Amino acid sequence: MQPTAHHAEVIEAYRAYPRAMADGDTDTLDELLDGGFTLTHITGYVQATTEWLAQMRAGRFVYHNVEEQDTAWLVGRIATDATVHGAHADWRLRLTIDYARQGGMWTALRAVATTW
């Protein structure tokens, strides 16, 4: 499957998010995030966008540096028409794939398929 323009747009939206965090650019974050967006912190606390951005504006959340790592996690949905061990069927699959950048290219390290 060839990447579409949508892939590039999603990647750019993803990259804009941590850039805005590092810049303390709450106006850009407000534009990038859906009104119902929540951020689940490493503590498990689920925080609404408005609260998080207000805390950033008040200086309670200050991101000094944000670096993109050469790993990625992708979740995609596909519809398959396949014969598996002699059984032919259609399956709607949710694929969760871990990637790492190795030797100048993205390599899939692991995939998990579930139905949706």
N, C-alpha and C positions, 0 to 999 in steps of 0.2 A: 504494500500500500504506500503510495507516494504522499508525503506531507501536503496538506492544503494550506491555503492562506489562513485558515482558522488556527492551525497549529502555531504558526508564527505569531499570530495575534495573542494567543493564550500565553505563549512564552514571554512575549513582551509585557503583557499585563503582570505576569508573575515577577519578572525582573524589576518592574516599576515599583512593586510593593516594598521589597526590602530597601530599595534606593530611597524611597520616601521615608521609611522608618529611620534610616541612617541620617537623612537630611533633617529630620524632625518636621517634615512637610505634611502637616495634618490636613491641609486643604486638598492635596493630591490624594492622600489616603482616603479622605471622605468621598472623593470622586471614584476611586477604584473599588471601594467596598460597597456591597449591597446594603440597603437600609436594615436588613435583618441579619447582617453579618455578625458572627460572634467569634471571639478569640479564646480558645481554651489554653490557658497558661500551663507551664510545666507543673504547677501546684495542683492542677485540676480545676482551678477556678474558671468558670465560663463568664466572659465579660462582653457586654454589648459594645458595639462600635462607639456609640456616643460617650460612654463612660471611659473607654480606653483613650479616645482622642482627647477628651477633656483632661485626663491625667497626663497625657503627653504635653498638652498646652500648658499645664500647670508645673511642668518640670518633674513630675513624679516618675515618668518613664522617659529616660534619655538613652538612646541607642548611640554609643560612641563609634561603633564600627559594625558593619554587616558585610560579610563576605560570602559570595556564592561558592559552594563547594562543588567538586566535580562528581557529585552523586545526584541522582534524581529518583523520584518515585512517581510513577504514572498510573492513573486509574482510567481505564477506558471501557467502553461497552461495545460489544460486537454481537451480530446475529450470525449464527453458523447453520449451514446445511451440511451435515456430515454423516458418514457411516463409521461407527466406532465399534469394533469387535463384532461386526456383522449387523449391528442395529442402526438403521437409518432414521434420523430425526433432525428437527430444527431445535437449536438451543440458543437462548439469549444469555450471553456470558459477560460477566464483569471481570476484567483482567486487571490485576494489580501487579505491576512490574517494577522491580528495582533495577536501576541502571548505574553504571560507573563509567567515567571517562577514562579510557585506557588506550594508550598509543594513538591519541588524536581522534578517536572515535568513541561513540557511546555504545557500550556493550550491555546487553541484558544479563543480569546476574541471577534473577529469580522471577518466576511468574506464579501467581495464584489465580485460579479460575473458580468463580462462583456463579450461580445463576442470579438473574434479576428479573 
